[in-house]
Amino acid sequence: MDWTFADRAVYADGTLVVADLHLGREAAASVQVPVGGDEDVLDRLDDLVSRFDPEEVVLAGDVLHSFGSVPDAVGETVADLHDRIEAAGARPVVTPGNHDVHLDAVWKGATADAYRIGDAVICHGHERPSLDADAVVVGHDHPALAVEGQKRPCFLRGPVAGFREVVMLPAFDRLASGVVVNEMRGGAFQSPVIDDADALCPVVWDTEANQALEFPALATFRKLL
């Protein structure tokens, strides 16, 4: 599919996809979180919905942060998220992740273990998708790329066993630290979708330039370091 990258999201054929929102991270933290948080997630998603005017918004898992019970304030944030997407004229869908144990208590929209758009399937990525497809879109690992001493959230895109293309999204939550993928091989990824990372190309969103920067496949990029 012809994916468009923006911020930490991808868009194709009327569908906007984000992963790993981790709403409620602030409520679960034992110390005050310095910047970002739930409002940042909602506001940035508003901006993306306004930009792309999608027919549907797929939240690819880990909408929630805590594995435990959901505080009332977090439930209200999840409801606000749903209502904002609907108010913009889009259909909200969640493909639950491993953190979303109690999502059904607060989410009133559609859910699916895996969600198909065109020739691709969207899922969180903590398990292999339950639907067959040529391509798969996942989150889960929070990939980041270290470039000249700076760690930047990145997408990973390329072929893996069983799929012509995988697109792995960075965490949409900017408080997620990210896992540096420069030296990672397939077995180091938490997602079972990634069995070999050598052919995966990092894509970094340059906020200042408002464009996606594509890097060589990891097998080649490692030799350049």
C-alpha positions in Angstrom: 0.0 0.0 0.0 1.0 3.6 -0.5 1.7 4.7 3.0 2.0 8.4 4.0 4.0 9.1 7.2 3.3 12.0 9.5 4.3 12.6 13.1 4.1 9.0 14.5 1.2 7.8 12.3 0.6 6.3 8.9 -2.2 7.0 6.5 -3.5 5.1 3.4 -6.7 4.7 1.6 -8.8 6.7 4.0 -7.4 5.1 7.2 -5.2 6.8 9.8 -3.2 4.4 12.1 -1.5 5.1 15.3 -0.2 2.7 18.0 0.9 2.7 21.6 -1.0 5.8 23.0 -0.5 4.6 26.6 -3.2 6.8 28.0 -3.0 7.1 31.8 0.8 6.9 32.0 0.7 10.1 34.1 -1.8 8.5 36.5 0.3 5.4 36.8 3.6 7.2 37.4 5.1 7.4 40.9 6.6 10.8 40.0 5.3 13.9 38.2 5.7 13.5 34.4 7.5 16.6 33.1 6.0 17.1 29.6 3.5 15.5 27.2 0.9 13.2 28.5 -2.7 12.4 27.6 -3.6 15.9 26.4 -0.6 15.9 24.1 -1.7 12.6 22.6 -5.3 13.8 22.0 -4.2 17.2 20.6 -1.7 15.6 18.1 -4.3 13.1 17.0 -6.7 15.9 16.4 -4.1 17.6 14.2 -3.6 14.4 12.2 -7.3 13.8 11.7 -7.7 17.4 10.6 -4.9 17.0 8.1 -5.9 13.7 6.5 -9.7 13.8 7.0 -9.8 10.0 7.3 -12.8 7.7 7.1 -11.6 5.7 10.0 -8.9 5.9 12.7 -7.4 2.6 13.8 -5.7 2.6 17.2 -3.3 -0.3 16.9 -3.1 -1.4 20.5 -1.9 -0.3 23.9 -4.4 2.5 24.1 -4.1 2.1 27.9 -0.8 2.2 29.8 -1.7 0.4 33.1 -2.3 -3.4 33.2 -4.5 -2.8 36.3 -7.8 -1.1 36.8 -8.6 2.1 34.9 -8.9 5.3 36.9 -12.0 7.4 36.2 -9.9 10.2 34.8 -8.4 7.8 32.3 -11.8 6.4 31.3 -12.9 9.9 30.6 -9.9 10.5 28.4 -10.6 7.4 26.4 -14.2 8.5 26.0 -13.0 11.9 24.9 -10.7 10.3 22.4 -13.5 8.2 20.9 -15.9 11.2 20.7 -13.3 13.5 19.1 -12.7 11.0 16.3 -16.4 10.5 15.7 -17.0 14.3 15.8 -14.5 14.6 13.0 -16.5 12.2 10.9 -14.3 9.2 11.2 -15.0 5.7 12.6 -12.8 4.8 15.6 -11.5 1.2 15.8 -9.1 -0.4 18.3 -7.0 -3.5 17.8 -6.2 -4.2 21.5 -2.7 -4.7 22.7 -1.2 -6.5 25.6 -1.7 -3.4 27.9 -5.4 -3.2 27.0 -6.6 -5.8 29.6 -9.4 -3.5 30.8 -10.1 -1.6 27.7 -13.6 -3.0 27.3 -14.6 -1.3 30.5 -14.0 2.2 29.0 -14.0 1.8 25.2 -17.4 2.1 23.5 -16.2 1.8 19.9 -15.4 -1.1 17.6 -12.6 -3.6 18.4 -11.0 -6.3 16.4 -8.0 -8.5 17.0 -6.8 -7.7 13.5 -8.3 -5.1 11.1 -8.0 -5.3 7.3 -7.5 -2.4 5.0 -6.8 -3.2 1.3 -4.1 -5.8 1.2 -2.8 -5.0 4.7 -3.8 -6.1 8.2 -3.4 -3.9 11.3 -2.8 -5.3 14.7 -0.9 -4.4 17.8 2.0 -6.8 17.1 2.4 -8.6 20.4 1.0 -11.7 18.5 1.0 -12.6 14.9 -2.2 -11.3 13.1 -5.1 -13.7 13.0 -5.9 -12.7 9.3 -3.8 -13.5 6.2 -2.5 -10.5 4.3 0.4 -9.4 2.1 1.3 -6.6 4.5 0.9 -5.9 8.2 1.0 -2.7 10.3 2.0 -3.1 13.9 3.3 -1.2 17.0 4.4 -2.8 20.3 8.2 -2.4 20.1 8.4 1.4 20.2 11.3 1.6 17.7 13.8 4.5 17.7 16.9 5.2 15.7 20.1 6.7 17.1 21.6 9.2 14.7 24.7 11.3 15.6 24.1 10.8 19.3 20.4 11.6 19.2 17.6 9.1 19.6 14.7 9.6 17.4 11.4 7.7 17.2 11.2 5.8 13.9 9.1 3.6 11.7 10.5 0.4 10.3 9.4 -0.7 6.9 10.3 -3.7 4.7 9.8 -7.4 4.1 9.8 -10.1 6.8 9.0 -13.8 6.6 5.4 -14.3 5.7 4.8 -10.7 4.6 5.7 -8.7 1.6 5.9 -5.6 3.8 5.7 -4.8 7.5 5.3 -1.3 8.8 6.1 -0.9 12.5 5.0 2.3 14.1 6.8 4.2 16.9 4.9 4.8 20.1 2.4 7.7 19.6 3.0 8.6 23.2 6.0 10.9 23.2 6.8 10.0 26.8 7.7 6.4 25.7 11.5 6.3 25.7 11.8 4.1 22.6 14.0 1.1 21.9 17.1 1.8 19.7 17.0 -0.5 16.8 20.4 0.2 15.2 22.0 -3.0 16.2 18.9 -5.1 16.8 18.4 -8.4 15.0 15.1 -10.2 14.5 15.3 -12.2 17.7 15.7 -9.0 19.8 12.3 -7.7 18.9 9.3 -8.4 21.2 6.9 -8.7 18.3 6.9 -12.2 16.8 6.1 -10.5 13.4 9.8 -9.5 13.2 11.9 -12.6 12.6 14.7 -10.8 10.7 15.3 -7.1 10.8 18.1 -6.8 8.2 15.8 -5.7 5.4 13.8 -3.2 7.5 14.4 0.5 6.6 14.0 3.1 9.3 11.9 6.1 8.5 12.2 9.2 10.8 9.7 12.0 10.9 11.5 15.4 10.8 9.1 17.7 12.7 11.0 20.9 11.7 11.1 20.0 8.0 7.6 18.4 8.1 8.8 15.4 6.1 9.7 11.7 6.4 13.4 10.9 6.1 14.1 7.4 4.9 17.3 5.5 5.9 19.0 2.5 4.3 18.0 -1.0 5.5 19.4 -1.9 8.9 21.9 -4.4 7.5 23.4 -1.5 5.4 22.9 1.2 8.0 24.9 -0.7 10.7 28.0 -0.7 8.4 27.7 3.1 8.0 28.0 3.7 11.8 
